[in-house]
Amino acid sequence: PPGGNPNDYVIHSQDVQAIANGLWAAGADAVAVNGERVLPTTALLCVGNTLLINGTVHAPPYEFVAVSERANL
């Protein structure tokens, strides 16, 4: 919006990590970001305006997929 701060719309690695952590906390058995399987120990690193996940570079939009036997994940 006019007068808005563009930095409010930047997605950082900690934002993606927070979503992945939330999915694990909700009971996910597996989580992927843009098709890359991530574990609680996976490093998500900011590289300019992209993320480095498992050695591959990913740009927004970010798609999360979670697998769980829980119906309400």
C-alpha positions in Angstrom: 0.0 0.0 0.0 1.1 3.6 -0.5 3.3 4.6 2.4 3.8 1.0 3.5 7.1 -0.3 4.6 8.4 -2.8 2.0 10.4 -4.6 4.7 7.1 -5.8 6.2 6.6 -8.0 3.1 10.1 -9.6 3.1 10.1 -13.3 4.1 13.1 -14.3 6.1 14.5 -17.7 7.0 13.2 -17.4 10.5 9.7 -17.0 9.1 9.9 -20.2 7.1 11.5 -22.0 10.1 8.6 -20.8 12.4 6.0 -22.3 10.1 7.9 -25.6 9.8 8.3 -25.7 13.6 4.6 -25.1 14.0 3.8 -28.0 11.7 6.0 -30.3 13.7 4.5 -29.0 16.9 1.0 -29.8 15.5 2.0 -33.4 14.9 3.4 -33.6 11.4 5.5 -36.7 10.6 7.2 -35.0 7.6 7.5 -31.4 6.3 8.7 -30.1 2.9 9.3 -26.6 1.7 9.1 -26.1 -2.0 9.6 -29.8 -2.5 12.7 -30.0 -0.2 12.3 -32.3 2.8 13.2 -30.4 6.0 14.0 -31.7 9.4 14.1 -29.9 12.7 17.9 -29.8 12.3 17.8 -28.5 8.6 19.5 -25.1 8.2 17.3 -22.6 6.4 19.6 -19.7 5.3 18.8 -16.3 3.8 20.8 -15.7 0.6 19.8 -12.3 -0.6 16.1 -12.4 -1.3 16.1 -16.2 -1.5 16.4 -19.2 0.9 19.1 -21.9 0.8 17.5 -25.2 1.7 19.5 -28.4 1.6 22.0 -26.8 -0.8 19.4 -25.6 -3.3 18.1 -22.0 -3.7 14.4 -21.2 -3.4 12.5 -18.0 -4.1 9.0 -17.0 -3.0 6.3 -18.1 -3.0 7.1 -20.8 -0.5 4.9 -23.9 -0.5 4.7 -26.1 2.6 3.6 -29.7 2.6 3.1 -31.7 5.8 2.3 -35.4 6.1 0.5 -36.7 9.2 -2.0 -39.3 10.2 -3.8 -36.6 12.2 -6.9 -35.4 10.4 -6.8 -31.9 11.9 -3.2 -31.0 11.1 
